[in-house]
Amino acid sequence: MTPDQASEIVREALTLMLVLSAPILGASLVIGLVISLAQAVTQIQEQTLAFVPKIVGMAVVAILVTPWLLTMVLEYSRKMLSGM
């Protein structure tokens, strides 16, 4: 394996990790923004009010995108096991 091939494998792995984590992190970002706006408007500063909806939203998104996530991981695995 050449250094170029190794760096390509690492680059693809890092890109795959970013792509796989994007939907869940995006959901957390959107839910956090909405909760923060609601807290600013109502002047309620309760930490659990932001934590619980984020966890529930992230779990729902994770369940919804699981088939897509598995497809991406399986494609990457097949590519790695076939020798690129």
N, CA, C and O atoms as a Tinker XYZ file with bonds, in Angstrom:
   336  protein
     1  N      0.844000   -1.171000    0.000000    73     2
     2  CA     0.000000    0.000000    0.000000    64     1     3
     3  C      0.892000    1.238000    0.000000    63     2     4     5
     4  O      1.804000    1.368000    0.817000    81     3
     5  N      0.614000    2.124000   -0.914000    73     3     6
     6  CA     1.401000    3.350000   -1.010000    64     5     7
     7  C      0.850000    4.403000   -0.053000    63     6     8     9
     8  O     -0.286000    4.293000    0.410000    81     7
     9  N      1.644000    5.410000    0.240000    73     7    10
    10  CA     1.145000    6.490000    1.098000    64     9    11
    11  C     -0.072000    7.196000    0.496000    63    10    12    13
    12  O     -0.954000    7.646000    1.227000    81    11
    13  N     -0.120000    7.291000   -0.822000    73    11    14
    14  CA    -1.279000    7.917000   -1.458000    64    13    15
    15  C     -2.548000    7.112000   -1.223000    63    14    16    17
    16  O     -3.609000    7.680000   -0.965000    81    15
    17  N     -2.444000    5.795000   -1.310000    73    15    18
    18  CA    -3.607000    4.948000   -1.060000    64    17    19
    19  C     -4.048000    5.040000    0.396000    63    18    20    21
    20  O     -5.244000    5.096000    0.679000    81    19
    21  N     -3.107000    5.056000    1.303000    73    19    22
    22  CA    -3.433000    5.161000    2.726000    64    21    23
    23  C     -4.111000    6.487000    3.036000    63    22    24    25
    24  O     -5.091000    6.527000    3.781000    81    23
    25  N     -3.598000    7.564000    2.472000    73    23    26
    26  CA    -4.217000    8.867000    2.724000    64    25    27
    27  C     -5.606000    8.947000    2.096000    63    26    28    29
    28  O     -6.489000    9.615000    2.636000    81    27
    29  N     -5.808000    8.280000    0.971000    73    27    30
    30  CA    -7.138000    8.242000    0.342000    64    29    31
    31  C     -8.126000    7.475000    1.217000    63    30    32    33
    32  O     -9.278000    7.888000    1.347000    81    31
    33  N     -7.696000    6.372000    1.816000    73    31    34
    34  CA    -8.558000    5.599000    2.713000    64    33    35
    35  C     -8.940000    6.427000    3.935000    63    34    36    37
    36  O    -10.101000    6.439000    4.346000    81    35
    37  N     -7.968000    7.114000    4.510000    73    35    38
    38  CA    -8.241000    7.954000    5.680000    64    37    39
    39  C     -9.178000    9.090000    5.308000    63    38    40    41
    40  O    -10.096000    9.409000    6.064000    81    39
    41  N     -8.954000    9.705000    4.146000    73    39    42
    42  CA    -9.820000   10.801000    3.708000    64    41    43
    43  C    -11.252000   10.324000    3.521000    63    42    44    45
    44  O    -12.191000   11.001000    3.942000    81    43
    45  N    -11.428000    9.168000    2.895000    73    43    46
    46  CA   -12.768000    8.631000    2.682000    64    45    47
    47  C    -13.437000    8.274000    4.007000    63    46    48    49
    48  O    -14.637000    8.493000    4.173000    81    47
    49  N    -12.675000    7.731000    4.944000    73    47    50
    50  CA   -13.234000    7.372000    6.249000    64    49    51
    51  C    -13.693000    8.620000    7.007000    63    50    52    53
    52  O    -14.770000    8.625000    7.603000    81    51
    53  N    -12.886000    9.660000    6.983000    73    51    54
    54  CA   -13.267000   10.901000    7.662000    64    53    55
    55  C    -14.476000   11.555000    6.992000    63    54    56    57
    56  O    -15.363000   12.068000    7.673000    81    55
    57  N    -14.509000   11.537000    5.678000    73    55    58
    58  CA   -15.651000   12.090000    4.959000    64    57    59
    59  C    -16.918000   11.310000    5.285000    63    58    60    61
    60  O    -17.980000   11.896000    5.495000    81    59
    61  N    -16.802000    9.990000    5.327000    73    59    62
    62  CA   -17.953000    9.157000    5.665000    64    61    63
    63  C    -18.449000    9.455000    7.079000    63    62    64    65
    64  O    -19.657000    9.530000    7.302000    81    63
    65  N    -17.537000    9.625000    8.035000    73    63    66
    66  CA   -17.946000    9.956000    9.400000    64    65    67
    67  C    -18.687000   11.287000    9.445000    63    66    68    69
    68  O    -19.690000   11.413000   10.147000    81    67
    69  N    -18.208000   12.272000    8.711000    73    67    70
    70  CA   -18.885000   13.567000    8.686000    64    69    71
    71  C    -20.276000   13.459000    8.074000    63    70    72    73
    72  O    -21.235000   14.034000    8.588000    81    71
    73  N    -20.380000   12.723000    6.980000    73    71    74
    74  CA   -21.669000   12.573000    6.306000    64    73    75
    75  C    -22.651000   11.801000    7.185000    63    74    76    77
    76  O    -23.831000   12.145000    7.243000    81    75
    77  N    -22.179000   10.770000    7.864000    73    75    78
    78  CA   -23.055000    9.964000    8.709000    64    77    79
    79  C    -23.526000   10.719000    9.949000    63    78    80    81
    80  O    -24.648000   10.504000   10.407000    81    79
    81  N    -22.704000   11.584000   10.490000    73    79    82
    82  CA   -23.088000   12.310000   11.696000    64    81    83
    83  C    -23.890000   13.576000   11.399000    63    82    84    85
    84  O    -24.512000   14.132000   12.304000    81    83
    85  N    -23.886000   14.035000   10.162000    73    83    86
    86  CA   -24.545000   15.299000    9.820000    64    85    87
    87  C    -26.042000   15.336000   10.133000    63    86    88    89
    88  O    -26.493000   16.325000   10.710000    81    87
    89  N    -26.843000   14.318000    9.787000    73    87    90
    90  CA   -28.275000   14.424000   10.079000    64    89    91
    91  C    -28.587000   14.519000   11.579000    63    90    92    93
    92  O    -29.457000   15.287000   11.988000    81    91
    93  N    -27.887000   13.750000   12.376000    73    91    94
    94  CA   -28.157000   13.757000   13.816000    64    93    95
    95  C    -27.689000   15.070000   14.439000    63    94    96    97
    96  O    -28.394000   15.651000   15.264000    81    95
    97  N    -26.515000   15.533000   14.051000    73    95    98
    98  CA   -26.023000   16.807000   14.576000    64    97    99
    99  C    -26.864000   17.975000   14.079000    63    98   100   101
   100  O    -27.089000   18.939000   14.811000    81    99
   101  N    -27.328000   17.889000   12.828000    73    99   102
   102  CA   -28.204000   18.932000   12.289000    64   101   103
   103  C    -29.514000   19.015000   13.051000    63   102   104   105
   104  O    -30.005000   20.107000   13.338000    81   103
   105  N    -30.081000   17.859000   13.379000    73   103   106
   106  CA   -31.325000   17.844000   14.161000    64   105   107
   107  C    -31.098000   18.468000   15.532000    63   106   108   109
   108  O    -31.925000   19.243000   16.013000    81   107
   109  N    -29.976000   18.128000   16.157000    73   107   110
   110  CA   -29.652000   18.710000   17.454000    64   109   111
   111  C    -29.495000   20.230000   17.361000    63   110   112   113
   112  O    -29.944000   20.962000   18.243000    81   111
   113  N    -28.862000   20.689000   16.303000    73   111   114
   114  CA   -28.664000   22.123000   16.104000    64   113   115
   115  C    -29.999000   22.850000   15.934000    63   114   116   117
   116  O    -30.229000   23.885000   16.560000    81   115
   117  N    -30.866000   22.313000   15.097000    73   115   118
   118  CA   -32.161000   22.959000   14.840000    64   117   119
   119  C    -33.028000   22.952000   16.098000    63   118   120   121
   120  O    -33.632000   23.968000   16.444000    81   119
   121  N    -33.088000   21.821000   16.773000    73   119   122
   122  CA   -33.902000   21.733000   17.994000    64   121   123
   123  C    -33.343000   22.667000   19.063000    63   122   124   125
   124  O    -34.108000   23.342000   19.751000    81   123
   125  N    -32.029000   22.713000   19.210000    73   123   126
   126  CA   -31.415000   23.612000   20.182000    64   125   127
   127  C    -31.700000   25.064000   19.890000    63   126   128   129
   128  O    -31.941000   25.854000   20.804000    81   127
   129  N    -31.674000   25.425000   18.604000    73   127   130
   130  CA   -31.981000   26.804000   18.217000    64   129   131
   131  C    -33.420000   27.163000   18.536000    63   130   132   133
   132  O    -33.692000   28.241000   19.064000    81   131
   133  N    -34.342000   26.269000   18.219000    73   131   134
   134  CA   -35.761000   26.521000   18.496000    64   133   135
   135  C    -36.006000   26.637000   19.998000    63   134   136   137
   136  O    -36.716000   27.538000   20.445000    81   135
   137  N    -35.425000   25.738000   20.767000    73   135   138
   138  CA   -35.589000   25.781000   22.224000    64   137   139
   139  C    -34.965000   27.052000   22.801000    63   138   140   141
   140  O    -35.532000   27.665000   23.706000    81   139
   141  N    -33.813000   27.446000   22.288000    73   139   142
   142  CA   -33.160000   28.666000   22.777000    64   141   143
   143  C    -34.002000   29.900000   22.483000    63   142   144   145
   144  O    -34.127000   30.794000   23.320000    81   143
   145  N    -34.574000   29.940000   21.293000    73   143   146
   146  CA   -35.465000   31.062000   20.969000    64   145   147
   147  C    -36.686000   31.076000   21.876000    63   146   148   149
   148  O    -37.098000   32.136000   22.346000    81   147
   149  N    -37.265000   29.913000   22.124000    73   147   150
   150  CA   -38.428000   29.831000   23.013000    64   149   151
   151  C    -38.054000   30.260000   24.438000    63   150   152   153
   152  O    -38.834000   30.938000   25.106000    81   151
   153  N    -36.865000   29.865000   24.900000    73   151   154
   154  CA   -36.425000   30.269000   26.232000    64   153   155
   155  C    -36.175000   31.768000   26.301000    63   154   156   157
   156  O    -36.469000   32.399000   27.316000    81   155
   157  N    -35.637000   32.339000   25.237000    73   155   158
   158  CA   -35.384000   33.778000   25.233000    64   157   159
   159  C    -36.685000   34.563000   25.240000    63   158   160   161
   160  O    -36.795000   35.599000   25.896000    81   159
   161  N    -37.663000   34.062000   24.508000    73   159   162
   162  CA   -38.952000   34.762000   24.442000    64   161   163
   163  C    -39.695000   34.663000   25.770000    63   162   164   165
   164  O    -40.268000   35.646000   26.240000    81   163
   165  N    -39.686000   33.486000   26.369000    73   163   166
   166  CA   -40.441000   33.281000   27.609000    64   165   167
   167  C    -39.619000   33.560000   28.857000    63   166   168   169
   168  O    -40.168000   33.556000   29.959000    81   167
   169  N    -38.336000   33.800000   28.719000    73   167   170
   170  CA   -37.409000   34.062000   29.820000    64   169   171
   171  C    -37.363000   32.916000   30.832000    63   170   172   173
   172  O    -37.157000   33.131000   32.026000    81   171
   173  N    -37.559000   31.698000   30.332000    73   171   174
   174  CA   -37.413000   30.499000   31.162000    64   173   175
   175  C    -36.020000   29.942000   30.888000    63   174   176   177
   176  O    -35.700000   29.597000   29.751000    81   175
   177  N    -35.200000   29.855000   31.916000    73   175   178
   178  CA   -33.823000   29.388000   31.743000    64   177   179
   179  C    -33.620000   28.060000   32.452000    63   178   180   181
   180  O    -32.840000   27.973000   33.400000    81   179
   181  N    -34.309000   27.039000   32.001000    73   179   182
   182  CA   -34.196000   25.704000   32.582000    64   181   183
   183  C    -33.359000   24.831000   31.653000    63   182   184   185
   184  O    -33.678000   24.702000   30.471000    81   183
   185  N    -32.287000   24.228000   32.180000    73   183   186
   186  CA   -31.372000   23.444000   31.357000    64   185   187
   187  C    -32.010000   22.168000   30.835000    63   186   188   189
   188  O    -31.750000   21.771000   29.699000    81   187
   189  N    -32.837000   21.522000   31.638000    73   187   190
   190  CA   -33.452000   20.268000   31.193000    64   189   191
   191  C    -34.458000   20.515000   30.081000    63   190   192   193
   192  O    -34.762000   19.604000   29.312000    81   191
   193  N    -34.972000   21.715000   29.985000    73   191   194
   194  CA   -35.917000   22.049000   28.919000    64   193   195
   195  C    -35.235000   21.961000   27.557000    63   194   196   197
   196  O    -35.889000   21.641000   26.565000    81   195
   197  N    -33.964000   22.233000   27.493000    73   195   198
   198  CA   -33.229000   22.127000   26.227000    64   197   199
   199  C    -32.679000   20.722000   26.004000    63   198   200   201
   200  O    -32.559000   20.280000   24.861000    81   199
   201  N    -32.347000   20.025000   27.073000    73   199   202
   202  CA   -31.680000   18.725000   26.954000    64   201   203
   203  C    -32.625000   17.622000   26.473000    63   202   204   205
   204  O    -32.293000   16.884000   25.546000    81   203
   205  N    -33.778000   17.509000   27.089000    73   203   206
   206  CA   -34.696000   16.409000   26.783000    64   205   207
   207  C    -35.192000   16.449000   25.331000    63   206   208   209
   208  O    -35.149000   15.414000   24.667000    81   207
   209  N    -35.658000   17.583000   24.806000    73   207   210
   210  CA   -36.093000   17.581000   23.396000    64   209   211
   211  C    -34.966000   17.260000   22.417000    63   210   212   213
   212  O    -35.202000   16.632000   21.385000    81   211
   213  N    -33.749000   17.684000   22.734000    73   211   214
   214  CA   -32.613000   17.362000   21.862000    64   213   215
   215  C    -32.382000   15.858000   21.809000    63   214   216   217
   216  O    -32.194000   15.293000   20.731000    81   215
   217  N    -32.395000   15.216000   22.957000    73   215   218
   218  CA   -32.168000   13.769000   23.010000    64   217   219
   219  C    -33.269000   13.034000   22.255000    63   218   220   221
   220  O    -32.987000   12.117000   21.483000    81   219
   221  N    -34.506000   13.424000   22.471000    73   219   222
   222  CA   -35.628000   12.767000   21.793000    64   221   223
   223  C    -35.540000   13.000000   20.283000    63   222   224   225
   224  O    -35.716000   12.066000   19.500000    81   223
   225  N    -35.270000   14.226000   19.878000    73   223   226
   226  CA   -35.153000   14.536000   18.454000    64   225   227
   227  C    -34.011000   13.793000   17.786000    63   226   228   229
   228  O    -34.153000   13.297000   16.669000    81   227
   229  N    -32.883000   13.717000   18.467000    73   227   230
   230  CA   -31.740000   13.001000   17.905000    64   229   231
   231  C    -32.043000   11.511000   17.783000    63   230   232   233
   232  O    -31.630000   10.875000   16.814000    81   231
   233  N    -32.759000   10.950000   18.754000    73   231   234
   234  CA   -33.122000    9.534000   18.687000    64   233   235
   235  C    -34.076000    9.273000   17.522000    63   234   236   237
   236  O    -33.934000    8.279000   16.810000    81   235
   237  N    -35.041000   10.160000   17.329000    73   235   238
   238  CA   -35.997000   10.007000   16.224000    64   237   239
   239  C    -35.277000   10.091000   14.885000    63   238   240   241
   240  O    -35.515000    9.272000   13.997000    81   239
   241  N    -34.405000   11.069000   14.736000    73   239   242
   242  CA   -33.658000   11.208000   13.479000    64   241   243
   243  C    -32.756000    9.997000   13.257000    63   242   244   245
   244  O    -32.645000    9.503000   12.135000    81   243
   245  N    -32.117000    9.521000   14.313000    73   243   246
   246  CA   -31.253000    8.344000   14.177000    64   245   247
   247  C    -32.046000    7.129000   13.707000    63   246   248   249
   248  O    -31.572000    6.360000   12.871000    81   247
   249  N    -33.238000    6.959000   14.239000    73   247   250
   250  CA   -34.081000    5.836000   13.817000    64   249   251
   251  C    -34.506000    6.001000   12.364000    63   250   252   253
   252  O    -34.523000    5.031000   11.606000    81   251
   253  N    -34.848000    7.222000   11.977000    73   251   254
   254  CA   -35.320000    7.460000   10.607000    64   253   255
   255  C    -34.225000    7.288000    9.561000    63   254   256   257
   256  O    -34.504000    6.818000    8.458000    81   255
   257  N    -32.999000    7.655000    9.877000    73   255   258
   258  CA   -31.922000    7.586000    8.883000    64   257   259
   259  C    -31.068000    6.328000    8.985000    63   258   260   261
   260  O    -30.088000    6.188000    8.252000    81   259
   261  N    -31.422000    5.419000    9.875000    73   259   262
   262  CA   -30.645000    4.192000   10.036000    64   261   263
   263  C    -30.487000    3.398000    8.741000    63   262   264   265
   264  O    -29.377000    2.945000    8.460000    81   263
   265  N    -31.539000    3.204000    7.933000    73   263   266
   266  CA   -31.330000    2.456000    6.681000    64   265   267
   267  C    -30.306000    3.122000    5.756000    63   266   268   269
   268  O    -29.483000    2.442000    5.142000    81   267
   269  N    -30.360000    4.423000    5.662000    73   267   270
   270  CA   -29.400000    5.153000    4.833000    64   269   271
   271  C    -27.986000    5.038000    5.407000    63   270   272   273
   272  O    -27.022000    4.849000    4.665000    81   271
   273  N    -27.872000    5.154000    6.719000    73   271   274
   274  CA   -26.564000    5.033000    7.372000    64   273   275
   275  C    -25.962000    3.655000    7.120000    63   274   276   277
   276  O    -24.779000    3.539000    6.798000    81   275
   277  N    -26.772000    2.618000    7.267000    73   275   278
   278  CA   -26.281000    1.262000    7.039000    64   277   279
   279  C    -25.852000    1.054000    5.597000    63   278   280   281
   280  O    -24.850000    0.390000    5.335000    81   279
   281  N    -26.603000    1.617000    4.665000    73   279   282
   282  CA   -26.236000    1.501000    3.252000    64   281   283
   283  C    -24.875000    2.137000    2.987000    63   282   284   285
   284  O    -24.038000    1.565000    2.289000    81   283
   285  N    -24.664000    3.316000    3.544000    73   283   286
   286  CA   -23.383000    4.010000    3.346000    64   285   287
   287  C    -22.220000    3.217000    3.957000    63   286   288   289
   288  O    -21.163000    3.090000    3.340000    81   287
   289  N    -22.416000    2.690000    5.159000    73   287   290
   290  CA   -21.360000    1.930000    5.827000    64   289   291
   291  C    -21.075000    0.634000    5.068000    63   290   292   293
   292  O    -19.917000    0.245000    4.913000    81   291
   293  N    -22.121000   -0.029000    4.599000    73   291   294
   294  CA   -21.920000   -1.268000    3.842000    64   293   295
   295  C    -21.199000   -1.016000    2.519000    63   294   296   297
   296  O    -20.345000   -1.808000    2.120000    81   295
   297  N    -21.536000    0.077000    1.836000    73   295   298
   298  CA   -20.822000    0.427000    0.603000    64   297   299
   299  C    -19.340000    0.655000    0.878000    63   298   300   301
   300  O    -18.481000    0.167000    0.142000    81   299
   301  N    -19.051000    1.389000    1.929000    73   299   302
   302  CA   -17.655000    1.664000    2.284000    64   301   303
   303  C    -16.931000    0.366000    2.651000    63   302   304   305
   304  O    -15.786000    0.155000    2.253000    81   303
   305  N    -17.600000   -0.494000    3.405000    73   303   306
   306  CA   -16.991000   -1.768000    3.805000    64   305   307
   307  C    -16.706000   -2.650000    2.595000    63   306   308   309
   308  O    -15.636000   -3.250000    2.493000    81   307
   309  N    -17.668000   -2.723000    1.683000    73   307   310
   310  CA   -17.451000   -3.517000    0.470000    64   309   311
   311  C    -16.272000   -2.987000   -0.330000    63   310   312   313
   312  O    -15.456000   -3.745000   -0.855000    81   311
   313  N    -16.206000   -1.667000   -0.408000    73   311   314
   314  CA   -15.102000   -1.041000   -1.150000    64   313   315
   315  C    -13.759000   -1.354000   -0.501000    63   314   316   317
   316  O    -12.786000   -1.635000   -1.200000    81   315
   317  N    -13.696000   -1.309000    0.838000    73   315   318
   318  CA   -12.445000   -1.576000    1.535000    64   317   319
   319  C    -12.064000   -3.059000    1.436000    63   318   320   321
   320  O    -10.892000   -3.388000    1.256000    81   319
   321  N    -13.038000   -3.935000    1.551000    73   319   322
   322  CA   -12.739000   -5.368000    1.525000    64   321   323
   323  C    -12.415000   -5.870000    0.115000    63   322   324   325
   324  O    -11.733000   -6.882000   -0.045000    81   323
   325  N    -12.904000   -5.161000   -0.902000    73   323   326
   326  CA   -12.590000   -5.578000   -2.266000    64   325   327
   327  C    -11.235000   -5.067000   -2.731000    63   326   328   329
   328  O    -10.795000   -5.389000   -3.835000    81   327
   329  N    -10.586000   -4.292000   -1.916000    73   327   330
   330  CA    -9.255000   -3.789000   -2.246000    64   329   331
   331  C     -9.286000   -2.504000   -3.041000    63   330   332   333
   332  O     -8.349000   -2.205000   -3.781000    81   331
   333  N    -10.340000   -1.754000   -2.894000    73   331   334
   334  CA   -10.542000   -0.481000   -3.578000    64   333   335
   335  C    -10.524000   -0.753000   -5.055000    63   334   336
   336  O    -10.675000    0.171000   -5.854000    81   335
